[in-house]
């Protein structure tokens, strides 16, 4: 039997969210999902191009998980990190494992920020 990479069973759920914009609170907070399968490459090892974002009522991004660009580090050097997360005004590496974990981590961060802002209790 050939050694093949096992397909992520949560991948279809993530891909089905592509293009969805959901208002998550009466105050006007919303989330957007952009997810595409792409050929696996050095930049996109898992074969996904993704951006999951939470926006405030004025459209500003509050949370984001993506691999759309390289992360600029300190001293203006570009890091090799592609998978990363934005939280308010910070950016950090994100350890992508599978689609299900990405969704869980995104919603956990959304909940954390919404509670921190006093929108959710």
C-alpha distances in whole Angstrom, upper triangle without the diagonal:
4,7,9,12,13,16,19,21,24,24,25,28,29,29,31,34,34,38,39,42,43,47,46,50,53,54,52,49,46,42,41,37,36,32,30,26,26,24,23,25,27,29,27,24,23,23,27,30,32,36,37,40,43,47,50,53,54,51,50,46,46,43,40,36,35,33,35,37,37,39,43,43,47,49,48,44,41,38,35,34,33,32,35,38,41,44,47,48,45,42,39,36,33,30,28,25,24,26,27,29,30,32,33,34,36,38,39,40,42,44,45,47,48,50,51,53,54,53,51,52
4,6,10,11,14,18,20,23,22,24,27,27,27,29,32,32,36,37,40,42,45,45,48,52,53,50,47,44,40,38,35,33,29,27,23,23,20,19,21,23,26,23,20,19,20,24,27,29,33,34,38,41,44,48,51,52,48,47,44,44,40,37,33,32,30,32,34,34,36,39,40,44,46,44,41,38,35,31,31,30,29,32,35,39,41,45,46,43,39,37,33,31,27,25,22,22,24,26,27,28,30,32,32,34,36,37,38,40,42,43,45,46,48,49,51,52,51,49,51
4,7,9,12,15,18,21,20,22,25,25,25,28,30,30,34,35,38,39,43,42,46,49,50,48,45,42,38,36,32,31,27,25,22,21,19,17,19,20,23,21,17,17,18,21,25,27,30,32,35,38,42,45,48,49,46,45,41,41,37,34,30,29,27,30,31,31,33,36,37,40,42,41,38,35,32,28,28,27,26,29,32,36,38,42,42,39,36,33,29,27,24,22,19,19,21,23,24,25,27,29,29,31,33,34,35,37,39,40,41,43,45,46,47,49,48,46,48
4,6,9,12,15,18,17,19,22,22,21,24,26,26,30,32,35,36,39,39,42,46,47,44,41,38,34,32,29,27,24,22,18,18,16,14,17,19,21,18,15,14,15,18,22,24,27,28,32,35,38,42,45,46,42,42,38,38,34,31,28,26,24,27,29,29,31,34,35,39,41,39,36,33,30,27,26,24,23,27,29,33,35,39,40,37,34,31,28,25,22,19,17,16,18,20,21,22,24,26,27,28,30,31,33,34,36,37,39,41,42,43,45,47,45,44,45
4,6,9,12,15,14,16,19,18,19,22,23,24,27,29,31,33,36,35,39,43,43,41,38,35,31,29,26,24,21,19,16,16,14,12,15,17,18,15,12,11,12,15,19,20,24,25,29,32,35,38,41,42,39,38,34,34,31,28,24,23,21,24,26,26,28,31,32,36,38,37,34,30,27,24,23,21,20,23,26,29,32,35,36,33,30,28,24,21,18,16,13,12,15,17,18,19,21,22,23,25,27,28,29,31,33,33,35,37,38,39,41,43,42,40,41
4,6,9,12,11,14,16,17,17,20,22,22,26,27,30,31,34,33,37,40,41,39,36,33,30,28,24,24,20,19,16,17,16,14,17,19,20,17,14,12,13,15,19,20,23,24,28,30,34,37,40,41,38,37,34,34,30,27,23,23,22,24,27,27,29,32,33,37,40,38,35,32,29,26,24,23,21,24,26,29,31,35,36,34,30,28,25,22,19,16,13,11,13,14,16,17,19,20,22,23,25,26,28,29,31,32,34,35,37,38,40,41,40,38,39
4,6,9,8,10,13,13,13,16,18,19,23,23,27,28,31,30,34,37,39,36,33,30,27,25,21,20,17,16,13,15,14,13,17,19,19,16,14,11,11,13,17,18,21,21,25,28,31,35,37,38,35,35,31,31,28,25,21,21,20,22,25,26,28,31,33,36,39,37,35,31,29,26,24,21,19,22,24,27,29,33,34,32,29,27,24,21,18,15,12,10,11,12,14,15,17,18,20,21,23,24,26,27,29,30,32,33,35,36,38,39,37,36,37
4,5,5,8,10,10,11,14,16,17,21,21,24,25,28,27,31,34,35,33,30,27,23,22,18,18,15,15,13,15,15,14,17,19,19,15,14,10,11,12,15,15,18,18,22,24,28,31,34,35,32,32,28,28,24,22,18,18,18,21,23,25,26,30,31,34,37,36,33,30,27,24,22,20,17,20,21,24,26,30,31,29,26,24,21,18,16,12,10,7,7,8,11,12,13,15,16,17,19,20,22,23,25,26,28,29,31,32,34,35,34,32,34
4,6,7,8,10,11,13,15,17,20,20,23,23,27,26,29,33,34,32,29,26,23,22,19,19,16,16,14,17,18,17,21,23,22,19,17,13,14,14,18,17,20,19,22,25,28,31,34,36,32,32,29,29,25,23,20,20,21,23,26,27,29,32,34,37,40,38,36,33,30,28,25,23,20,22,23,26,27,31,33,31,28,27,24,20,18,15,12,9,8,8,11,13,13,14,17,18,19,20,22,23,24,26,28,29,31,32,34,35,33,31,33
4,6,5,7,9,10,12,14,17,17,20,20,23,22,26,29,30,29,26,23,19,18,15,16,13,14,13,17,18,17,21,22,21,18,17,13,14,13,16,14,16,15,19,21,24,28,30,32,29,29,25,25,22,19,17,17,18,21,24,25,26,30,31,35,38,36,35,31,29,26,23,21,18,20,20,23,24,27,30,28,25,24,22,18,17,13,11,8,6,5,9,10,9,11,14,14,15,17,19,20,21,23,25,25,27,29,30,31,29,27,29
4,5,5,6,9,10,11,15,16,19,20,23,23,26,30,31,28,26,22,19,17,13,13,10,11,10,13,15,14,18,20,19,15,14,11,11,10,12,12,14,14,18,20,24,27,29,31,28,28,24,25,21,19,16,15,16,18,21,23,24,28,30,33,36,34,33,29,27,24,22,19,16,18,19,22,24,27,29,27,25,23,21,18,16,13,11,8,5,7,10,10,10,13,15,15,16,18,20,20,22,24,25,26,28,30,31,32,30,29,31
4,5,5,6,9,10,14,14,18,18,22,22,26,29,30,28,25,22,19,17,13,13,11,11,10,14,16,17,20,23,21,18,17,14,13,12,14,13,16,15,19,21,24,28,29,31,28,28,25,26,23,20,18,18,18,20,23,26,27,31,33,36,39,37,36,32,30,28,25,22,19,21,22,24,26,29,31,30,27,26,24,21,20,16,15,11,9,10,13,13,12,15,17,17,17,20,22,21,23,26,27,27,29,31,32,33,31,29,31
4,6,5,7,9,13,12,15,15,19,19,22,25,27,25,22,19,16,15,12,13,11,12,13,16,19,19,22,24,23,19,19,15,15,13,15,13,15,13,17,18,22,25,27,28,25,26,23,23,20,18,16,17,18,20,24,26,27,30,32,36,39,37,35,32,30,28,25,22,19,20,20,22,24,26,29,28,26,25,23,20,19,16,15,11,8,8,12,11,9,12,15,14,14,17,19,18,20,23,24,24,26,28,29,30,27,26,28
4,5,5,7,11,11,13,14,18,18,21,25,26,23,21,17,14,12,9,9,7,9,10,14,17,17,20,21,19,16,17,13,13,10,11,9,11,10,13,16,19,22,24,26,23,23,20,20,17,15,13,13,15,16,20,22,23,27,29,32,35,33,32,28,27,25,22,19,16,17,17,19,21,23,26,25,22,22,20,17,17,13,13,10,6,8,10,9,7,11,13,12,13,16,17,16,19,21,22,22,24,26,27,28,26,25,27
4,5,6,9,10,14,15,19,20,23,26,27,25,22,19,15,13,9,8,6,7,8,12,15,16,18,21,19,15,16,13,12,9,10,9,11,11,15,18,20,24,26,27,24,24,21,22,19,17,15,14,15,16,20,22,24,27,30,33,36,34,32,29,27,25,22,19,17,19,19,21,23,25,27,27,24,24,22,19,19,15,16,12,9,11,14,12,11,15,16,15,16,19,20,19,22,24,24,25,28,29,29,31,28,28,30
4,6,8,9,12,13,17,18,22,25,26,23,21,18,15,12,9,10,8,10,11,15,18,19,22,25,23,19,20,17,16,13,14,12,13,13,16,18,20,24,25,26,23,24,22,23,20,18,17,17,18,19,23,25,27,30,33,36,39,36,35,32,31,29,26,22,20,21,21,23,24,26,29,28,26,26,25,22,22,19,18,15,11,13,16,14,12,15,18,16,16,20,21,19,22,24,25,24,27,29,29,30,28,27,29
4,6,5,9,10,14,15,18,21,23,20,18,14,11,9,6,7,7,10,12,16,19,20,23,25,22,19,20,17,16,13,13,11,11,10,12,14,16,20,21,23,20,21,18,19,17,15,14,14,16,17,21,24,25,28,30,33,36,34,33,30,29,27,24,21,19,19,18,20,21,23,26,25,24,24,23,20,21,18,18,15,11,12,15,13,10,14,15,13,13,17,18,16,18,21,21,21,24,26,26,27,24,23,26
4,6,9,12,15,17,20,23,24,21,18,15,12,8,5,5,5,7,10,13,17,18,21,23,20,17,19,17,15,12,11,9,9,9,12,14,16,20,21,22,19,20,18,19,17,15,14,13,15,15,18,22,23,26,29,32,35,32,32,28,27,26,23,20,18,19,18,19,21,23,25,25,23,23,23,20,21,18,19,16,13,14,17,14,12,16,17,15,16,19,19,18,21,23,23,23,26,27,27,29,26,26,29
4,7,10,13,16,19,21,22,18,17,13,10,7,6,5,8,10,13,16,20,21,23,25,22,20,22,20,18,15,13,11,10,10,12,14,15,18,19,20,17,18,17,19,17,15,15,15,16,16,19,23,24,27,30,33,35,33,32,29,29,27,25,21,20,20,19,20,21,23,25,25,24,25,24,22,24,21,22,20,16,18,20,17,15,18,19,16,17,21,20,18,21,24,23,22,26,27,26,28,25,25,29
4,6,10,12,15,18,19,16,14,10,8,6,6,8,10,13,16,19,23,24,26,28,25,22,24,21,20,17,15,13,11,10,11,12,13,16,17,18,16,17,16,17,16,15,15,16,18,18,21,24,25,28,31,34,36,34,34,31,30,29,26,23,21,21,19,19,21,22,24,25,24,25,25,22,24,21,22,20,16,17,19,16,14,17,18,15,15,18,18,16,18,21,20,20,23,25,24,25,22,22,25
4,7,9,12,14,15,12,11,7,6,4,7,9,12,15,19,22,25,26,28,29,26,24,26,24,23,19,17,14,12,10,10,10,10,13,13,15,12,14,13,15,14,14,15,16,19,18,21,25,25,28,30,33,35,33,33,31,30,30,27,24,21,21,19,18,19,19,22,23,23,24,25,23,25,22,24,22,18,19,20,17,15,17,18,14,14,18,17,14,17,20,18,17,21,22,21,22,19,19,23
4,6,9,11,13,10,9,5,5,7,9,12,15,18,21,24,28,29,30,32,29,26,28,26,25,21,20,16,14,11,11,10,10,12,12,15,13,15,14,15,14,15,16,18,21,21,24,27,27,29,31,34,37,35,35,33,32,32,28,25,23,22,20,19,19,19,23,24,23,25,26,23,25,23,25,22,19,19,20,17,14,16,17,14,13,16,16,13,14,18,17,15,18,20,19,20,16,16,20
4,6,8,9,7,6,4,7,9,12,15,18,22,25,28,31,32,33,34,31,29,31,29,28,25,23,19,17,14,12,10,9,10,10,13,12,14,14,14,14,16,18,20,23,23,26,29,28,30,32,34,37,36,36,34,33,33,30,28,25,24,21,20,19,19,22,24,24,26,27,25,27,26,27,25,22,21,22,20,17,18,19,15,14,17,16,12,14,17,15,13,16,18,16,17,13,14,17
4,7,9,7,6,5,7,10,13,17,19,23,26,29,32,32,34,35,31,29,31,28,29,25,24,20,17,14,12,9,10,10,11,14,13,15,14,13,14,15,17,20,24,24,26,29,28,30,32,34,37,36,36,34,33,33,30,27,25,23,20,19,17,18,21,23,23,25,26,24,26,24,26,24,21,20,20,18,15,16,17,14,11,14,14,10,10,14,13,10,13,16,14,14,11,11,14
4,5,6,5,7,10,14,17,20,23,26,29,32,36,36,37,38,34,32,34,32,32,28,27,23,20,17,15,11,11,10,10,13,14,15,15,14,15,17,20,23,26,27,29,31,30,32,33,35,38,37,38,36,35,36,32,30,27,25,22,20,19,18,22,23,25,26,28,26,28,27,29,27,24,23,23,22,18,19,19,16,14,16,15,12,11,14,13,9,12,15,13,12,8,9,12
4,5,7,10,13,16,19,23,26,29,32,35,39,39,40,41,38,36,38,35,35,32,30,26,23,20,18,14,13,11,10,13,14,16,17,17,18,21,23,26,30,30,32,34,33,35,36,38,41,39,40,39,38,39,35,33,31,29,25,23,22,20,24,26,27,29,31,30,32,31,33,31,28,27,27,25,22,22,23,20,17,19,19,15,15,17,16,12,14,17,14,13,10,11,14
4,6,9,13,16,20,23,26,30,33,35,39,39,40,40,37,35,37,35,35,32,30,26,23,20,17,13,11,9,7,10,12,14,15,14,17,19,22,25,29,28,30,32,31,32,34,35,38,37,38,37,36,37,34,32,30,27,24,21,19,18,21,24,25,28,30,29,31,31,33,31,29,28,27,25,23,23,23,20,18,19,18,14,14,16,14,11,13,15,12,11,8,10,14
4,6,10,13,17,20,23,26,30,32,36,36,37,38,34,33,35,33,33,29,27,23,20,17,14,11,9,7,5,8,9,11,13,13,15,17,20,22,26,26,27,30,29,30,32,34,36,35,36,34,34,35,32,30,28,25,22,20,18,17,20,23,24,26,28,27,30,29,31,30,27,26,26,24,21,22,22,18,17,19,18,14,15,17,14,12,15,16,13,14,10,13,16
4,7,10,14,17,20,24,27,30,33,33,34,34,31,29,31,30,30,26,24,20,17,14,11,7,6,5,5,9,8,10,10,10,11,14,17,19,23,23,24,27,26,27,29,31,33,32,33,31,31,32,28,26,24,22,18,16,15,14,17,19,20,23,25,23,26,25,27,26,23,23,23,20,18,18,18,15,13,15,14,10,12,14,11,9,12,14,11,12,9,11,15
4,7,10,14,17,20,24,26,30,30,31,32,28,26,29,27,26,23,21,17,14,11,8,6,5,7,8,10,8,10,10,10,11,12,15,17,20,20,22,25,24,26,28,30,33,31,32,30,30,30,27,24,22,20,17,16,15,15,18,20,20,22,23,22,24,23,25,24,20,20,20,18,15,17,17,13,12,15,14,10,12,15,13,11,15,16,14,15,12,13,17
4,7,10,13,17,20,23,26,26,27,28,25,23,25,23,23,19,17,13,10,7,5,4,6,9,11,13,10,11,9,10,9,9,11,13,17,17,20,22,22,24,26,29,32,30,30,28,27,27,24,21,19,17,14,14,14,14,17,18,18,20,21,19,21,20,22,20,17,17,17,14,12,14,14,10,10,13,12,9,12,14,13,12,16,17,16,17,15,15,19
4,7,10,13,17,19,23,23,25,26,22,20,23,21,20,16,14,11,8,6,5,7,8,12,13,14,11,12,10,12,11,9,11,12,15,14,17,20,21,23,26,28,31,29,29,26,26,25,22,19,17,16,14,14,15,16,18,19,18,20,20,18,21,19,21,19,16,17,17,14,12,15,15,11,12,15,14,12,15,17,16,15,19,20,19,21,18,19,22
4,6,10,13,16,19,20,22,23,20,17,20,17,16,13,11,8,6,5,7,9,11,15,17,18,15,15,13,14,12,10,10,10,13,13,16,19,20,23,25,28,31,29,29,25,25,24,21,17,15,15,14,15,16,18,20,20,19,19,19,17,19,16,18,16,13,14,15,12,10,14,14,11,12,15,15,13,16,18,18,18,21,22,22,24,21,21,25
4,7,10,13,16,17,19,20,17,15,17,15,14,10,8,6,5,6,9,12,14,18,19,20,16,17,14,16,14,11,10,9,11,10,14,17,19,22,24,28,30,28,27,24,23,22,19,16,14,15,15,15,18,19,21,21,19,20,19,17,19,16,18,16,13,15,16,13,12,16,16,13,15,18,17,16,20,21,20,21,24,25,25,27,25,25,28
4,7,10,13,14,16,18,15,12,15,12,10,7,6,4,6,8,11,15,17,21,23,23,20,20,17,19,16,13,11,9,10,10,14,17,19,22,25,28,31,28,27,24,23,21,18,15,13,15,15,17,19,22,23,22,20,20,19,16,17,14,16,13,10,13,15,12,12,15,16,13,16,19,18,18,21,23,22,23,26,27,27,29,27,27,30
4,6,10,12,14,16,14,11,13,11,8,6,5,6,9,12,15,18,21,24,26,27,23,23,20,22,19,16,14,12,11,11,15,18,20,23,26,30,32,29,28,24,23,21,19,15,14,17,18,20,22,25,26,25,22,22,20,18,19,15,17,14,12,15,17,14,15,18,19,17,19,22,22,22,25,26,26,27,30,31,31,33,31,31,34
4,7,9,11,14,13,10,11,9,6,5,6,9,12,14,18,21,24,28,30,30,26,26,24,25,22,18,16,13,12,13,16,18,21,25,27,31,33,30,29,25,23,21,19,16,15,18,19,22,25,27,28,27,24,23,21,19,18,15,15,13,12,15,17,15,16,19,20,19,21,24,24,24,27,28,28,30,32,33,34,36,34,33,36
4,6,8,12,11,8,10,9,5,5,7,10,14,16,20,23,26,29,32,32,28,28,25,26,23,20,17,14,12,12,15,17,20,23,26,30,32,29,27,23,22,19,18,15,15,18,20,22,26,28,29,27,24,23,21,19,19,16,17,15,14,18,19,17,19,22,22,21,24,26,26,26,29,31,30,32,35,35,36,38,36,36,39
4,6,10,10,8,9,8,5,8,10,13,17,20,23,27,29,33,35,35,31,31,28,29,26,23,20,17,14,14,16,18,21,24,27,30,32,30,27,23,22,19,18,15,16,19,22,25,28,31,31,29,26,25,22,20,19,17,17,16,16,20,21,19,21,24,24,23,26,28,28,29,32,33,33,35,37,38,38,41,39,39,41
4,7,8,6,5,6,4,7,10,13,17,19,23,26,29,33,35,35,32,31,28,29,25,22,18,16,13,14,16,16,19,23,25,28,30,28,25,21,20,16,16,13,14,17,20,23,27,30,30,28,24,22,19,18,17,14,14,14,15,18,19,17,20,23,22,22,25,27,27,28,31,32,32,34,36,37,37,40,39,38,40
4,5,5,5,8,7,10,11,14,17,20,23,27,29,33,36,36,32,31,27,29,26,22,19,16,12,13,14,14,17,20,22,26,27,25,22,19,17,13,14,12,13,17,20,23,26,29,29,26,23,21,18,17,17,15,16,16,17,21,21,19,22,24,23,23,27,28,27,29,32,32,32,35,37,37,38,41,39,39,42
4,6,6,9,10,12,12,15,18,21,24,27,30,33,36,36,32,30,27,28,25,22,18,15,12,13,13,12,15,18,19,23,24,22,19,16,14,10,11,10,12,15,19,22,25,28,27,25,21,19,16,16,15,14,16,17,18,22,21,19,23,25,23,23,27,28,27,29,32,32,32,34,37,36,37,40,39,39,41
4,6,9,9,10,10,12,15,18,20,24,26,29,32,32,28,27,23,24,22,18,15,12,8,9,9,9,12,15,17,21,22,20,17,13,12,9,9,7,9,12,16,18,22,25,24,22,18,16,14,14,14,13,15,16,17,20,19,17,20,23,21,21,24,25,24,26,29,29,29,31,33,33,34,37,36,36,38
4,6,5,6,7,10,13,16,19,22,25,28,31,31,27,26,23,24,21,17,14,11,7,9,10,11,14,17,19,23,25,23,20,17,15,11,10,8,8,12,15,18,21,24,24,22,18,17,14,13,13,11,12,13,13,17,17,14,17,20,19,19,22,23,22,24,27,27,27,30,32,32,33,36,35,34,37
4,6,8,10,12,15,18,21,24,27,31,34,34,30,29,26,26,23,19,16,13,10,13,14,14,16,19,21,25,27,25,22,18,16,12,12,10,10,14,17,20,23,26,27,24,20,18,15,13,12,10,11,11,13,16,16,15,18,20,19,19,23,24,23,25,28,28,29,31,33,33,34,37,36,35,38
4,6,9,11,14,16,19,23,26,30,32,33,29,28,25,25,22,18,15,13,11,13,15,16,18,21,23,27,29,27,25,21,19,15,14,11,10,14,16,20,23,26,27,24,21,19,16,13,12,9,9,8,10,13,13,12,15,17,17,17,20,22,22,23,26,27,27,29,31,32,33,36,34,33,36
4,7,10,13,16,19,23,26,30,32,32,29,28,25,26,22,19,15,13,11,12,15,16,19,22,24,28,30,28,26,22,20,17,15,12,12,15,18,21,24,27,28,26,22,21,18,16,15,12,12,11,11,15,16,14,16,19,19,19,22,24,23,25,27,28,29,30,33,33,34,37,35,34,37
4,6,10,12,16,19,22,26,28,29,25,24,21,22,19,15,12,10,8,10,13,15,17,21,23,27,29,27,25,21,19,17,15,11,10,13,15,18,21,24,25,23,20,19,16,14,14,11,12,10,9,13,14,12,14,17,17,16,19,21,21,21,24,25,25,27,30,30,31,33,32,31,34
4,7,10,14,17,20,23,26,26,22,21,18,20,17,13,11,8,6,7,10,13,15,18,21,25,27,24,23,19,18,16,14,10,10,12,14,16,19,22,22,21,18,18,16,14,15,12,14,13,12,15,16,13,14,18,17,15,18,21,20,20,24,25,24,26,29,29,29,32,30,30,33
4,7,10,14,16,20,22,23,19,18,15,16,14,10,8,5,6,7,10,13,15,18,21,24,27,24,23,20,19,17,14,11,9,11,11,13,16,19,20,19,16,16,15,13,14,11,14,12,10,13,14,10,11,15,14,12,15,17,16,16,20,21,20,22,25,25,26,28,26,26,29
4,6,10,12,16,19,19,15,15,11,13,10,7,6,4,7,7,10,13,14,17,20,23,26,23,23,20,19,18,15,12,10,10,10,11,13,15,17,16,14,15,14,12,15,13,15,14,12,14,14,11,11,14,13,10,13,16,14,14,17,18,17,19,22,22,22,25,23,23,26
4,7,10,14,17,17,14,14,10,11,8,5,5,6,10,11,14,16,16,19,21,24,27,25,25,22,21,20,17,14,12,11,9,10,12,14,16,16,14,15,15,13,15,13,15,14,12,13,13,9,9,11,11,7,10,12,11,10,14,15,14,16,19,19,19,22,20,20,23
4,6,10,13,14,11,10,7,7,5,4,7,8,12,12,14,17,16,19,21,24,27,25,25,22,22,22,18,16,14,12,9,9,10,11,14,14,13,15,16,14,17,16,18,17,15,16,15,12,11,13,12,8,10,12,10,9,12,14,12,13,16,17,16,19,17,17,21
4,7,10,11,9,8,6,6,5,6,9,12,16,16,18,20,19,21,23,25,28,26,27,25,24,25,21,19,17,15,11,10,9,10,13,14,14,16,18,16,19,18,21,20,17,18,17,14,12,14,13,9,9,11,9,7,10,11,9,10,13,14,13,15,13,14,17
4,7,8,5,5,4,5,7,9,12,14,18,17,19,21,20,22,24,26,28,27,28,26,26,26,23,21,19,17,14,12,11,10,13,15,16,18,20,19,22,22,24,24,21,21,21,18,16,18,16,13,13,15,12,10,13,14,11,10,14,14,12,15,13,15,18
4,5,5,5,7,7,9,12,16,18,21,21,22,24,23,24,25,27,30,28,30,28,28,29,26,24,23,20,17,14,12,11,13,16,18,20,23,22,25,25,28,27,24,24,24,21,19,20,19,15,15,16,14,11,13,14,11,10,13,13,10,13,11,13,17
4,5,7,10,10,13,15,19,21,24,24,25,27,26,27,29,30,33,31,33,31,32,33,30,28,26,24,20,18,16,14,17,20,21,24,26,26,29,28,31,30,27,27,27,24,22,23,22,19,18,20,17,14,16,17,14,12,15,16,12,14,11,14,18
4,6,9,11,14,16,19,21,24,23,24,26,25,26,27,29,31,29,31,30,30,32,29,27,26,23,20,17,16,14,16,19,21,24,26,26,30,29,32,31,29,29,28,25,24,25,24,20,20,22,19,16,18,19,16,15,18,17,14,16,15,18,21
4,6,9,12,13,16,17,20,19,20,23,22,23,25,27,29,27,29,27,28,29,26,24,23,20,18,15,15,13,15,17,18,21,24,23,27,26,29,28,25,26,26,22,21,23,21,18,18,20,18,15,18,18,15,15,18,18,15,18,16,18,22
4,6,9,11,15,16,19,18,18,20,19,20,22,23,26,24,25,24,25,26,23,22,21,18,15,12,12,9,11,14,15,18,21,21,24,24,27,27,25,26,25,21,21,22,20,17,17,19,16,14,17,17,13,14,17,16,14,17,15,18,21
4,6,7,11,12,15,15,16,18,16,18,19,21,24,22,23,22,22,23,20,18,17,14,11,8,9,7,9,11,12,15,17,17,21,21,24,23,21,22,21,18,17,19,16,13,14,16,13,11,14,14,11,12,16,15,14,17,16,17,21
4,7,11,13,16,17,17,19,17,18,19,21,24,23,24,22,22,23,20,19,17,14,10,7,6,5,8,10,11,14,16,16,19,20,23,23,21,21,20,17,16,17,14,11,12,13,10,8,11,11,8,9,12,11,10,14,13,15,18
4,7,10,14,14,16,17,15,17,18,20,24,22,23,21,20,21,18,16,14,11,7,5,5,6,9,9,10,11,13,13,16,16,19,19,17,18,16,13,13,13,11,8,10,10,7,7,10,10,8,10,13,12,12,15,15,15,18
4,6,10,11,12,14,13,15,17,20,23,21,21,19,18,18,15,13,11,8,5,5,7,9,11,10,9,11,12,11,14,13,17,16,15,16,14,11,11,13,11,8,10,12,9,9,13,13,11,13,16,16,16,19,18,19,21
4,7,9,11,12,12,15,17,20,23,21,21,18,16,16,12,10,7,6,4,6,9,12,13,12,10,10,10,8,11,10,13,13,12,13,12,8,9,11,9,7,10,12,10,11,14,14,14,16,19,18,19,22,21,21,23
4,6,8,10,10,14,16,19,22,20,19,16,15,14,11,8,6,6,6,8,12,14,15,14,11,11,10,9,11,10,13,13,12,15,13,10,12,14,12,10,14,15,13,14,18,18,17,19,22,22,22,25,24,24,27
4,6,7,9,13,15,19,21,19,17,14,13,11,8,5,5,6,9,11,15,17,17,15,12,12,10,9,11,10,13,14,13,16,15,12,14,17,15,14,17,19,17,18,21,21,21,23,26,25,26,29,28,28,31
4,7,9,13,16,19,21,18,17,14,13,12,11,7,8,9,11,12,16,18,18,16,13,14,13,13,15,14,17,17,16,19,18,15,17,20,18,16,19,21,19,19,23,23,22,24,27,27,27,30,29,29,32
4,6,9,12,16,18,15,14,10,10,10,9,6,8,9,11,12,16,17,16,15,12,13,12,13,15,15,18,19,19,22,21,17,19,22,19,18,21,23,20,21,25,24,23,26,28,27,27,31,30,31,34
4,6,9,13,15,12,10,7,7,6,6,5,8,9,11,12,16,18,16,14,11,11,10,12,14,15,18,20,20,23,21,18,21,23,20,19,23,23,21,22,26,25,24,27,29,28,28,32,31,32,35
4,6,10,12,10,9,6,6,7,6,7,9,7,10,10,13,15,13,11,8,8,8,11,14,15,19,20,21,23,21,18,21,22,19,18,22,22,19,21,24,23,21,25,27,25,26,29,29,30,32
4,7,9,6,6,4,6,9,9,10,12,11,12,12,15,16,13,11,9,10,11,14,17,18,22,24,25,27,24,22,24,25,22,21,25,25,21,23,26,25,23,26,28,26,27,30,31,32,34
4,6,6,5,6,6,10,9,12,14,12,13,13,15,16,13,11,9,9,10,14,17,19,23,25,26,28,25,23,25,26,22,22,25,25,22,24,27,25,23,27,28,26,27,30,31,32,34
4,5,6,8,9,13,13,16,17,15,16,15,17,17,14,12,11,11,13,17,20,22,26,28,29,31,28,26,28,29,25,25,28,27,24,26,28,26,24,28,29,27,27,31,32,33,35
4,6,9,11,14,15,18,20,18,19,19,20,21,17,15,14,15,17,20,23,25,29,31,32,34,31,29,32,32,29,28,31,31,27,29,32,29,28,31,33,30,31,34,35,37,38
4,7,9,13,14,16,18,17,18,17,20,20,16,15,14,15,16,20,22,24,28,30,31,33,30,28,30,31,28,27,30,30,27,28,31,29,27,31,33,30,30,34,35,36,38
4,6,10,12,14,17,16,18,18,20,21,18,16,14,14,15,18,20,22,26,28,29,31,29,26,29,30,27,27,30,30,27,29,32,30,28,32,33,31,32,36,36,37,39
4,7,8,10,13,13,16,16,19,20,18,15,13,13,13,16,18,19,23,25,26,28,26,24,26,28,25,24,28,28,25,27,30,28,27,30,32,30,31,35,35,36,38
4,5,8,11,11,14,15,18,20,18,15,12,11,10,13,15,16,20,22,23,26,23,21,24,25,22,22,26,26,23,25,28,27,26,29,31,29,30,34,34,35,37
4,6,9,11,14,16,19,22,20,17,14,12,10,12,13,14,17,20,21,24,22,20,23,24,22,22,26,25,23,26,29,27,27,30,32,31,32,35,35,35,37
4,6,7,11,13,16,19,18,15,11,9,6,8,10,11,14,17,18,21,18,16,19,21,18,18,22,22,20,22,25,24,23,27,28,27,29,32,32,32,34
4,6,10,12,16,18,18,15,11,10,8,8,10,10,13,15,16,19,17,14,17,19,17,16,20,21,19,21,24,23,23,26,28,27,28,31,31,31,33
4,7,10,14,17,17,14,11,9,6,5,7,7,10,12,13,15,13,10,14,15,13,13,16,17,15,17,20,20,20,23,25,24,25,28,28,28,30
4,7,10,13,13,10,7,6,4,4,8,9,12,14,14,16,14,11,14,15,12,11,15,15,13,15,18,17,17,20,22,21,22,25,25,25,27
4,6,10,11,8,6,6,6,6,9,10,14,15,15,16,13,10,12,13,10,9,12,12,10,12,15,14,13,16,18,17,18,21,21,21,23
4,6,7,6,5,7,9,9,13,14,18,18,18,19,16,13,15,15,12,10,13,13,10,11,14,13,11,14,17,15,16,19,19,20,22
4,6,5,6,8,11,12,15,16,19,20,19,20,17,15,15,15,12,10,12,12,8,9,12,10,8,11,13,12,12,16,16,17,19
4,6,8,11,14,15,19,20,23,24,23,23,21,18,18,18,15,13,15,14,11,11,13,11,8,11,13,11,11,15,15,17,19
4,7,10,14,16,19,21,24,25,25,25,23,20,21,21,18,16,18,17,14,14,17,15,12,15,17,14,14,18,18,20,22
4,7,10,12,16,18,21,23,23,24,21,18,20,20,16,15,17,17,13,14,17,15,13,16,18,15,16,20,20,21,23
4,7,9,13,15,18,20,20,21,19,16,18,18,15,14,17,16,13,15,18,16,14,18,20,18,19,22,23,23,25
4,6,10,12,16,18,19,20,17,15,17,17,13,14,17,16,13,16,18,16,16,19,21,19,20,24,24,24,26
4,7,9,13,15,16,18,15,13,16,16,13,14,17,16,14,17,19,18,18,21,23,21,23,26,27,26,28
4,6,9,12,13,14,11,9,12,13,10,11,14,14,12,15,18,17,17,20,22,21,23,26,25,25,27
4,6,9,12,13,10,9,13,13,10,12,16,15,14,17,19,19,20,23,24,24,26,28,28,27,28
4,6,8,10,8,7,10,11,10,11,15,15,15,17,19,19,20,23,24,25,26,29,28,27,29
4,7,8,7,7,11,11,11,13,16,16,16,19,21,21,23,25,26,27,29,31,30,28,30
4,6,5,6,9,10,11,12,15,15,17,18,20,21,23,24,26,27,29,30,29,28,29
4,6,5,6,9,10,11,12,14,15,16,18,20,21,22,24,26,27,29,27,26,28
4,5,5,6,9,10,11,12,14,15,17,18,20,21,23,24,26,27,26,24,25
4,5,5,6,8,10,10,12,14,15,16,18,20,21,22,24,26,25,23,24
4,6,5,6,9,10,11,12,14,15,17,18,20,21,22,24,23,22,24
4,6,5,6,8,10,10,12,14,15,16,18,20,21,23,21,19,21
4,5,5,6,9,10,11,12,14,15,16,18,20,21,20,18,19
4,6,5,6,9,10,10,12,14,15,16,18,20,19,18,19
4,5,5,6,9,10,11,12,14,15,17,18,17,16,18
4,5,5,6,9,10,10,12,14,15,16,15,13,15
4,5,5,6,9,10,11,12,14,15,15,13,14
4,5,5,6,9,10,10,12,14,14,13,14
4,5,5,6,9,10,11,12,11,10,13
4,6,5,6,8,10,11,10,8,10
4,6,5,6,9,10,10,9,10
4,5,5,6,9,9,9,11
4,5,5,6,5,5,8
4,5,5,6,5,6
4,5,8,8,9
4,6,8,9
4,6,6
4,7
4
